[in-house]
Amino acid sequence: MHNNKNIASQHSLVQFIQMAITRIDSLNTMDYEVLPRTVKLD
């Protein structure tokens, strides 16, 4: 049971990473304005 839950969350993580990569791939000016607020790079 613990394994199934773990696999499910790993799958979600993979989907999330793929989505993030897709977004990074299609970065434009607007994304550059949004990114610093989401990821606070100081």
Distance bins in CASP14 RR format, pairs under 12 A and 6 or more apart:
PFRMAT RR
TARGET T0000
AUTHOR 0000-0000-0000
RMODE 2
METHOD distances of the structure
MODEL  1
1 7 0 0 0 0 0 1 0 0 0 0 0
1 8 0 0 0 0 0 1 0 0 0 0 0
2 8 0 0 0 0 0 1 0 0 0 0 0
2 9 0 0 0 0 0 1 0 0 0 0 0
3 9 0 0 0 0 0 1 0 0 0 0 0
3 10 0 0 0 0 0 1 0 0 0 0 0
4 10 0 0 0 0 0 1 0 0 0 0 0
4 11 0 0 0 0 0 1 0 0 0 0 0
5 11 0 0 0 0 0 1 0 0 0 0 0
5 12 0 0 0 0 0 1 0 0 0 0 0
6 12 0 0 0 0 0 1 0 0 0 0 0
6 13 0 0 0 0 0 1 0 0 0 0 0
7 13 0 0 0 0 0 1 0 0 0 0 0
7 14 0 0 0 0 0 1 0 0 0 0 0
8 14 0 0 0 0 0 1 0 0 0 0 0
8 15 0 0 0 0 0 1 0 0 0 0 0
9 15 0 0 0 0 0 1 0 0 0 0 0
9 16 0 0 0 0 0 1 0 0 0 0 0
10 16 0 0 0 0 0 1 0 0 0 0 0
10 17 0 0 0 0 0 1 0 0 0 0 0
11 17 0 0 0 0 0 1 0 0 0 0 0
11 18 0 0 0 0 0 1 0 0 0 0 0
12 18 0 0 0 0 0 1 0 0 0 0 0
12 19 0 0 0 0 0 1 0 0 0 0 0
13 19 0 0 0 0 0 1 0 0 0 0 0
13 20 0 0 0 0 0 1 0 0 0 0 0
14 20 0 0 0 0 0 1 0 0 0 0 0
14 21 0 0 0 0 0 1 0 0 0 0 0
15 21 0 0 0 0 0 1 0 0 0 0 0
15 22 0 0 0 0 0 1 0 0 0 0 0
16 22 0 0 0 0 0 1 0 0 0 0 0
16 23 0 0 0 0 0 1 0 0 0 0 0
17 23 0 0 0 0 0 1 0 0 0 0 0
17 24 0 0 0 0 0 1 0 0 0 0 0
18 24 0 0 0 0 0 1 0 0 0 0 0
18 25 0 0 0 0 0 1 0 0 0 0 0
19 25 0 0 0 0 0 1 0 0 0 0 0
19 26 0 0 0 0 0 1 0 0 0 0 0
20 26 0 0 0 0 0 1 0 0 0 0 0
20 27 0 0 0 0 0 1 0 0 0 0 0
20 31 0 0 0 0 0 1 0 0 0 0 0
20 35 0 0 0 0 0 1 0 0 0 0 0
20 38 0 0 0 0 0 1 0 0 0 0 0
20 39 0 0 0 0 0 1 0 0 0 0 0
21 27 0 0 0 0 0 1 0 0 0 0 0
22 31 0 0 0 0 0 1 0 0 0 0 0
23 30 0 0 0 0 0 1 0 0 0 0 0
23 31 1 0 0 1 0 0 0 0 0 0 0
23 32 0 0 0 0 0 1 0 0 0 0 0
23 34 0 0 0 0 1 0 0 0 0 0 0
23 35 0 0 0 0 1 0 0 0 0 0 0
23 38 0 0 0 0 0 1 0 0 0 0 0
23 39 0 0 0 0 0 1 0 0 0 0 0
24 31 0 0 0 0 1 0 0 0 0 0 0
24 32 0 0 0 0 0 1 0 0 0 0 0
24 35 0 0 0 0 1 0 0 0 0 0 0
24 39 0 0 0 0 0 1 0 0 0 0 0
25 31 0 0 0 0 0 1 0 0 0 0 0
26 32 0 0 0 0 0 1 0 0 0 0 0
27 33 0 0 0 0 0 1 0 0 0 0 0
27 34 0 0 0 0 1 0 0 0 0 0 0
27 35 0 0 0 0 1 0 0 0 0 0 0
28 34 0 0 0 0 0 1 0 0 0 0 0
28 35 0 0 0 0 0 1 0 0 0 0 0
29 35 0 0 0 0 0 1 0 0 0 0 0
30 37 0 0 0 0 0 1 0 0 0 0 0
31 37 0 0 0 0 0 1 0 0 0 0 0
31 38 0 0 0 0 1 0 0 0 0 0 0
31 39 0 0 0 0 0 1 0 0 0 0 0
32 38 0 0 0 0 0 1 0 0 0 0 0
32 39 0 0 0 0 0 1 0 0 0 0 0
32 41 0 0 0 0 0 1 0 0 0 0 0
35 41 0 0 0 0 1 0 0 0 0 0 0
36 42 0 0 0 0 1 0 0 0 0 0 0
END
